Amino acid sequence: MNKNNIVARLKQLDTPAVSDALDRLELPGRVTHLRRLTTGQSIAGQVLTVKLGTDKALSGPPRHLCTSAVEAANPGDILVIEQRSGIEAAGWGGILSNGAKVKEIAGIICDGPVRDVDESRDLDFPAFAERAVPTTARGRIVEEAFNEPVAVGDATVTPGDYVLANGSGVCFLVADRAGEILEVAEMI
């Protein structure tokens, strides 16, 4: 099953149906602690991942967080960010929302705080996160990994997985079982 078909089918569903399918198949993937902060839109798409943390010993020149993911993304992709550093600093902000909007990224999901939610709302750019904070990440957290598995809630999210997010929550679909999950969710 191709990516476009999976995403089109996913867009016809809601997270409660997908959550029920995950339950029926005894699969993880539902995340309940994140909320929609910027728009009323639901988002569905394939995942690129970013892991943020405090390992400042990483080699290479410093980059603005998440720019590798924005540059690599295809239209319709969704960036999933792990920001579990314990530091109250945003894992996403307005500059990134502007770049993501230009790249036609469908939205972001951040397990941690984000900032500039008014700017993202003005751009009509969907951002799902734990909460909003005004604090910059500069000098506090760094990008530790790009397009490697990340943790969001109790779910492990791998690049190429799929996600559906709306006002009821966030559900991740493991790529190699997406078709099966969709079939069950569509029956529900």
Secondary structure as GFF3:
##gff-version 3
##sequence-region A 1 188
A	DSSP	alpha_helix	3	11	.	.	.	ID=ss1
A	DSSP	alpha_helix	15	24	.	.	.	ID=ss2
A	DSSP	beta_strand	30	31	.	.	.	ID=ss3
A	DSSP	beta_strand	35	36	.	.	.	ID=ss4
A	DSSP	beta_strand	43	53	.	.	.	ID=ss5
A	DSSP	alpha_helix	67	72	.	.	.	ID=ss6
A	DSSP	beta_strand	78	83	.	.	.	ID=ss7
A	DSSP	alpha_helix	94	102	.	.	.	ID=ss8
A	DSSP	beta_strand	107	114	.	.	.	ID=ss9
A	DSSP	alpha_helix	117	122	.	.	.	ID=ss10
A	DSSP	beta_strand	127	132	.	.	.	ID=ss11
A	DSSP	beta_strand	142	146	.	.	.	ID=ss12
A	DSSP	beta_strand	150	152	.	.	.	ID=ss13
A	DSSP	beta_strand	155	157	.	.	.	ID=ss14
A	DSSP	beta_strand	162	166	.	.	.	ID=ss15
A	DSSP	beta_strand	169	173	.	.	.	ID=ss16
A	DSSP	three_ten_helix	175	177	.	.	.	ID=ss17
A	DSSP	alpha_helix	178	187	.	.	.	ID=ss18
###
